[in-house]
């Protein structure tokens, strides 16, 4: 507790709280943007950032929403090229790799949807250039050439719809300017050997047409070492075909076209394409982090510790011939995916006070995945076929007023159509002959409609009152196939629909020109759906209309409020307190006993806490500081969960007894902390800019990130826990006064901490639960990278 208190006090003193408003956004209107000394000779005030948390342009310090925003300079300085890299700078944000697909999972304030159901919606959604993307697979897309990133914490149902009971991460990509510019850059990571090259060219084609093209190629050379053990005649021990993971190639390109055919009309079209080819499937990242029996079960002796060494191999090639559609005979597996994202935003200025906006989006994702899911050098469980495809179309229409009067409004309509399909199969080598489960294939169609509106009223100059509603209707249907036979009739339900009305009320009061207080009541939801998790053939054995594969709608409502302000133009800060109650919280879990994935509803959950963020442009020339601190109390109020493998009645597996054999099947997690919800997280960082010579400027950065311990699995085994950790990052960047070029060296995680955000019991290890003789299994986890050292060089013209 002493360390926690020290960290909290440190964060408060260093700045009292709102993050990257220190970002010197280099979004100026001319070719000399950023010229000269960027800090040492710049204005000593903290620069304002404009955000669109309420679908209108507002200063970060004026909007009554808990938002963390990153400007272009911060994105470049800290290499914030993906969602994963935001976690150390954003209070309460966590991401995790997954053994199910490349999408992984995201949680915010402890609220997330896991990664077990590829057809499901997410509690923390990703919005790219105005389009809400329906799958976290876009998390893997390298988000290059970004202009701004906004992380909206807490329910955002009014403006961002059903996929936001936890929050929204909004990416805005760079637009072309009215002058010609270009950039060539390259980077190298010393530990893995990963390298990239990138090019950008941008400028006017005519007086009414601007174009920007960005492209990037990345060569993945493998951060983790793949290791095996001597076979000693065991045919199931097959060394991997490569020595490292991930090894492969990534290709990225984006074309942006802005047309202004009239003074009142502006059209911004963006086309993004991404392709990735990696040797080794999603499960390759998993490694044993705990062996309660003293040694790996069902495996040759190897370490049970989180580090760079992953003990895994290939597998018998016969597995591919047993599973139709398998893309590889190399049972280490592979992961190939392609993504296309297109958005078109049209803004029409009806009058000086009234603007109409149309945002059209199309997203396509196609992945083929195959992997060795054994977690060990002796291949026991292979998944030779794991494809997933999704197509999504969205259309949003908005009308926004900006009258000089006391009353303004936002009104909008939203439509979404989505098709998603996937398949799964498995081969077990646990006896004299392989066991083939049989391919399970699903296809889901869904449509969603919603209407939303908000009224903003300023009865007096210092007071703003706003209220809004969003009505949503959604329907889904599913087709289920097992061994190529249509088994949809085995499902209890194959069509479902949901209706929801989510209100939001906010009051903000300006206590002084530099200080604003706000309070909000919010309600949000996430629609229920079909569980497409692997059933291990159970759906094929079910009687007609008997197989339950649906989960309920998730609902949340609660309060949050806070302060935002600045002091003397040098300090900006925010403090947010919140309390939300969740009903039927959707949670995902892997059951290693039945070898199946399940989505469950926790009957009730509650989160409450305090978040502090701040920036300080110190009196010392060129020195800036920033800090965040968060306290989050997240608990299940009412939840009966399945028992973990090896959990005895004495250890809590003492609910829902099977009358036939006397075995208990569930544990009561009511009052227990939720997974992926550390109680305290903190961050503190310094930036020092100074002139090295007449032509060279230097940026020095130093930052520390701390996380309290937290649970990493829904079933909460004693070994499903990440201990508290502190990570240290440092960086140096050299640039000339005109910023034509820069040379950077960034070191992340200097203390070489290997951490993980998800874990689970290794399949086939341990035995039983709910009986006194139960035996604990081994624990595996996808481990995050340790120390990284990145060198970057960029030239702009």
Secondary structure as GFF3:
##gff-version 3
##sequence-region A 1 797
A	DSSP	alpha_helix	2	14	.	.	.	ID=ss1
A	DSSP	beta_strand	50	51	.	.	.	ID=ss2
A	DSSP	beta_strand	58	59	.	.	.	ID=ss3
A	DSSP	beta_strand	67	70	.	.	.	ID=ss4
A	DSSP	alpha_helix	72	77	.	.	.	ID=ss5
A	DSSP	three_ten_helix	83	89	.	.	.	ID=ss6
A	DSSP	beta_strand	93	96	.	.	.	ID=ss7
A	DSSP	beta_strand	105	108	.	.	.	ID=ss8
A	DSSP	beta_strand	111	112	.	.	.	ID=ss9
A	DSSP	beta_strand	124	128	.	.	.	ID=ss10
A	DSSP	beta_strand	131	133	.	.	.	ID=ss11
A	DSSP	three_ten_helix	136	140	.	.	.	ID=ss12
A	DSSP	beta_strand	146	153	.	.	.	ID=ss13
A	DSSP	alpha_helix	157	160	.	.	.	ID=ss14
A	DSSP	beta_strand	167	173	.	.	.	ID=ss15
A	DSSP	beta_strand	181	189	.	.	.	ID=ss16
A	DSSP	beta_strand	195	206	.	.	.	ID=ss17
A	DSSP	beta_strand	209	227	.	.	.	ID=ss18
A	DSSP	beta_strand	244	262	.	.	.	ID=ss19
A	DSSP	beta_strand	265	279	.	.	.	ID=ss20
A	DSSP	three_ten_helix	282	285	.	.	.	ID=ss21
A	DSSP	beta_strand	286	290	.	.	.	ID=ss22
A	DSSP	beta_strand	309	311	.	.	.	ID=ss23
A	DSSP	alpha_helix	318	322	.	.	.	ID=ss24
A	DSSP	beta_strand	333	351	.	.	.	ID=ss25
A	DSSP	beta_strand	354	372	.	.	.	ID=ss26
A	DSSP	beta_strand	381	401	.	.	.	ID=ss27
A	DSSP	beta_strand	407	424	.	.	.	ID=ss28
A	DSSP	beta_strand	427	428	.	.	.	ID=ss29
A	DSSP	beta_strand	435	436	.	.	.	ID=ss30
A	DSSP	beta_strand	440	460	.	.	.	ID=ss31
A	DSSP	beta_strand	463	482	.	.	.	ID=ss32
A	DSSP	beta_strand	485	486	.	.	.	ID=ss33
A	DSSP	three_ten_helix	488	490	.	.	.	ID=ss34
A	DSSP	beta_strand	495	512	.	.	.	ID=ss35
A	DSSP	beta_strand	515	526	.	.	.	ID=ss36
A	DSSP	beta_strand	529	530	.	.	.	ID=ss37
A	DSSP	alpha_helix	538	541	.	.	.	ID=ss38
A	DSSP	beta_strand	550	551	.	.	.	ID=ss39
A	DSSP	beta_strand	554	567	.	.	.	ID=ss40
A	DSSP	beta_strand	571	591	.	.	.	ID=ss41
A	DSSP	beta_strand	596	617	.	.	.	ID=ss42
A	DSSP	beta_strand	623	638	.	.	.	ID=ss43
A	DSSP	beta_strand	640	642	.	.	.	ID=ss44
A	DSSP	three_ten_helix	649	651	.	.	.	ID=ss45
A	DSSP	beta_strand	655	657	.	.	.	ID=ss46
A	DSSP	beta_strand	664	668	.	.	.	ID=ss47
A	DSSP	beta_strand	680	691	.	.	.	ID=ss48
A	DSSP	beta_strand	696	707	.	.	.	ID=ss49
A	DSSP	beta_strand	710	711	.	.	.	ID=ss50
A	DSSP	beta_strand	721	722	.	.	.	ID=ss51
A	DSSP	beta_strand	725	736	.	.	.	ID=ss52
A	DSSP	beta_strand	741	748	.	.	.	ID=ss53
A	DSSP	beta_strand	760	761	.	.	.	ID=ss54
A	DSSP	beta_strand	779	782	.	.	.	ID=ss55
A	DSSP	beta_strand	788	796	.	.	.	ID=ss56
###
